[in-house]
Amino acid sequence: MVLDRLQAGLARWHDRVPSHARIGNGFLAPPPPPKALAASEVPRVAWMLATRWRHAAALAAVPQGRGGAVMILPGLFDADGSSVVLRRFLGGIGYRAEGWGLGRNLGVKSVGAEAERLIARVEALHAEAGPVTLVGVSLGGIMARLVAHRRPELVARVVTVSSPYAGSGRATNVWRAFEWATGERVDDPAVIARSEAIAAPLPVPCTAIWSPRDGFVNGFICHDPSAESVEVNSGHLGVHIHPEVLIAVARALAGDSVVQDR
């Protein structure tokens, strides 16, 4: 009985796309994912790791890279160690995949109040290898969009992965952790103004990879009509190593048509 009710509730959550989760009528806050969905994150990532072998053929068939530099921006609390799998995967198909080199992602504490430390890292990589593709996971994707808005001449493309850039931090189950780690408040007017600027259409190509079954952030604020979007079946934990995400990132970098929202 309990399992049936949980499954029915999650089905309703997946099928209901809140109109206020979309950009267009202001920067509003749809509800965060259900607590039951958040609680399922750990078992789902364990299942994903146990069944990765099923995606071996699809991973081997991704488009080979066209070269160029790719910088991976980690999620909240994560550092470059979290992107080893993704960087090795992209390196194996022909890209120069780099970490961001700024330690753990603690928001402005890591990148600077105006993202100046992150922009300096992108500038340095650009000087060596030309325009940089930024692949940002969760909070890292929000930062990638900020860099692309402020210095578009440095950026070839932005790929966001489960990044809740298109709505309020209150639409997540991790906003308190964000406030604790960064020292910023999600309802601070300056933070809201910056978030609205980040959510504006980018001056460079953008692909947003998102999941309606994300237990930490409302998946519907992880994409918007101005970006190519790819829906995957993933939770939030381990999303950067999920086979569907690796495939989607490879296709986006290769310039393939990736619009797959179901």
C-alpha positions in Angstrom: 0.0 0.0 0.0 2.7 2.5 1.0 4.8 1.6 -2.1 1.8 2.0 -4.4 1.1 5.4 -2.9 4.7 6.5 -3.3 4.8 5.3 -6.9 1.6 7.1 -7.7 2.8 10.3 -6.1 6.1 10.2 -8.1 4.1 9.6 -11.3 2.0 12.7 -10.7 5.2 14.7 -10.0 6.7 13.6 -13.3 3.6 14.3 -15.3 2.9 17.7 -13.8 4.9 20.4 -15.4 4.2 23.5 -13.3 3.6 26.5 -15.6 5.4 28.7 -13.1 8.5 26.6 -13.4 9.2 28.2 -16.7 10.9 31.5 -17.6 8.5 34.0 -19.0 6.3 35.5 -16.2 8.9 36.4 -13.7 11.5 34.6 -11.6 9.2 32.5 -9.4 9.7 29.5 -7.1 7.9 26.3 -8.0 7.9 23.6 -5.2 11.0 21.6 -4.4 10.9 17.8 -5.3 8.9 15.6 -2.9 10.8 14.4 0.2 10.2 10.8 -0.9 12.1 11.5 -4.2 15.0 13.1 -2.3 15.1 10.1 0.0 15.4 7.8 -3.0 18.7 9.5 -4.3 21.1 7.1 -2.6 19.5 3.8 -3.7 19.0 5.2 -7.2 22.7 6.1 -7.6 23.6 2.6 -6.3 21.4 1.1 -8.9 22.9 3.3 -11.6 26.4 2.2 -10.7 25.4 -1.5 -10.6 23.8 -1.3 -14.1 26.2 0.9 -16.0 27.3 -2.1 -18.0 24.0 -2.0 -19.9 25.1 1.3 -21.5 28.5 0.1 -22.7 27.5 -0.1 -26.4 25.9 3.4 -26.4 28.9 4.9 -24.7 31.2 3.4 -27.2 29.1 4.8 -30.1 29.2 8.5 -29.1 30.5 11.0 -31.6 34.3 11.5 -31.6 35.4 14.9 -30.4 36.4 17.7 -32.7 39.2 18.8 -30.3 39.1 21.9 -28.2 39.2 22.7 -24.5 36.5 21.7 -22.1 36.4 22.8 -18.5 34.3 20.9 -16.0 32.8 23.0 -13.1 31.8 20.9 -10.1 28.6 21.0 -8.0 28.2 22.4 -4.5 30.8 21.0 -2.1 32.5 19.1 -4.9 36.0 19.6 -6.3 37.9 18.4 -9.4 38.0 14.8 -8.1 34.3 14.5 -8.7 34.8 15.1 -12.5 37.5 12.4 -13.1 35.1 10.0 -14.8 33.7 12.7 -17.0 37.1 14.2 -17.9 38.5 10.8 -18.7 35.5 10.0 -20.9 35.8 13.3 -22.8 39.6 12.9 -23.1 39.1 9.5 -24.5 36.9 10.8 -27.4 39.3 13.6 -28.3 38.8 16.6 -26.1 41.2 18.4 -23.8 39.2 18.1 -20.6 40.3 20.1 -17.6 39.1 20.6 -14.1 38.5 24.1 -12.8 41.4 24.2 -10.3 39.6 26.2 -7.7 39.1 23.5 -5.0 35.7 22.8 -3.5 32.8 24.6 -5.0 31.6 26.9 -2.2 30.0 29.5 -4.4 31.4 33.0 -4.2 34.0 31.8 -1.7 35.6 29.8 -4.4 35.1 31.9 -7.6 35.1 35.4 -6.1 32.3 37.9 -5.6 32.3 38.7 -9.3 33.4 35.3 -10.4 36.8 36.9 -11.1 38.9 33.8 -10.0 36.8 31.5 -12.3 37.0 34.0 -15.2 40.8 34.1 -14.8 41.0 30.3 -15.0 38.9 30.4 -18.2 41.0 33.2 -19.6 44.2 31.1 -19.0 42.8 28.0 -20.7 41.5 30.2 -23.6 45.0 31.6 -24.1 46.3 28.1 -24.6 43.5 26.4 -26.5 41.0 28.9 -27.8 37.3 29.2 -26.9 36.4 27.0 -24.0 33.4 24.8 -23.6 32.1 25.0 -20.0 30.3 21.9 -18.6 28.8 22.7 -15.3 27.2 20.3 -12.8 24.4 21.7 -10.6 25.8 24.9 -9.1 28.8 24.7 -11.5 26.3 25.1 -14.4 25.0 28.3 -12.9 28.5 29.6 -12.7 29.2 28.5 -16.3 26.3 30.6 -17.4 27.6 33.6 -15.4 31.0 33.4 -17.1 29.3 33.1 -20.6 27.2 36.2 -19.9 30.1 38.2 -18.8 32.9 37.0 -21.1 31.2 35.4 -24.1 34.3 35.8 -26.2 36.0 33.1 -24.0 33.3 30.6 -24.3 32.4 28.2 -27.2 29.4 26.5 -25.6 27.8 25.9 -22.2 26.4 22.6 -21.1 24.6 22.5 -17.8 23.8 19.3 -15.9 21.0 19.4 -13.4 21.6 23.1 -12.8 18.7 25.0 -11.3 19.4 28.3 -13.1 15.9 29.0 -14.3 14.2 29.6 -11.0 14.5 30.3 -7.3 16.8 28.4 -5.0 13.6 27.7 -2.9 12.7 25.2 -5.6 15.3 22.9 -4.3 15.8 20.7 -1.2 19.4 22.0 -0.8 19.0 25.8 -0.5 19.9 25.7 3.2 23.1 23.8 2.4 23.8 26.5 -0.3 23.3 29.3 2.2 25.5 27.6 4.8 28.4 26.9 2.4 28.4 30.2 0.5 27.3 32.7 3.1 24.7 34.0 0.7 21.0 34.0 1.2 18.8 32.9 -1.6 16.3 35.6 -0.9 18.9 38.4 -0.8 17.9 41.0 -3.5 21.5 41.0 -4.9 21.5 37.2 -5.2 18.0 37.3 -6.9 19.2 40.0 -9.3 22.3 38.0 -10.2 20.2 34.8 -10.6 17.8 36.6 -13.0 20.7 37.8 -15.1 22.2 34.3 -15.2 18.8 32.9 -16.3 18.6 35.3 -19.3 19.2 33.7 -22.7 22.9 33.2 -23.3 24.9 34.8 -26.1 26.6 31.4 -26.9 25.1 28.0 -27.7 23.7 26.2 -24.6 22.5 22.7 -23.8 20.7 22.0 -20.6 20.6 18.4 -19.4 17.9 17.8 -16.8 15.8 15.2 -15.1 12.2 15.4 -13.9 13.1 12.7 -11.3 15.8 14.8 -9.6 15.3 14.5 -5.9 17.3 17.6 -4.9 16.3 20.3 -7.4 13.1 20.9 -9.3 14.0 19.6 -12.8 11.7 22.0 -14.5 14.0 25.0 -13.5 17.0 23.2 -15.0 16.2 24.2 -18.5 14.4 27.0 -20.4 13.0 27.5 -23.9 16.1 29.5 -25.1 18.4 26.5 -24.6 18.6 23.0 -26.3 17.4 20.6 -23.6 17.9 16.9 -23.0 15.8 15.0 -20.5 17.5 12.1 -18.8 16.3 9.6 -16.3 18.5 10.3 -13.3 18.6 11.5 -9.8 20.9 14.3 -8.7 23.6 12.3 -6.9 26.1 10.9 -9.3 24.4 12.7 -12.3 27.8 13.7 -13.7 28.7 10.0 -14.1 25.4 8.8 -15.3 25.7 7.0 -18.7 22.8 9.0 -20.2 24.5 12.2 -19.1 27.9 11.2 -20.5 26.2 10.4 -23.8 24.3 13.7 -23.8 27.4 15.8 -23.1 29.3 14.1 -25.9 26.6 14.7 -28.4 26.3 18.4 -27.3 30.0 18.9 -27.7 29.9 17.3 -31.1 27.2 19.7 -32.2 24.7 16.9 -32.8 21.0 17.5 -32.5 20.3 16.8 -28.9 16.8 18.0 -28.2 15.2 14.9 -26.6 12.7 16.2 -24.1 10.0 13.5 -23.8 
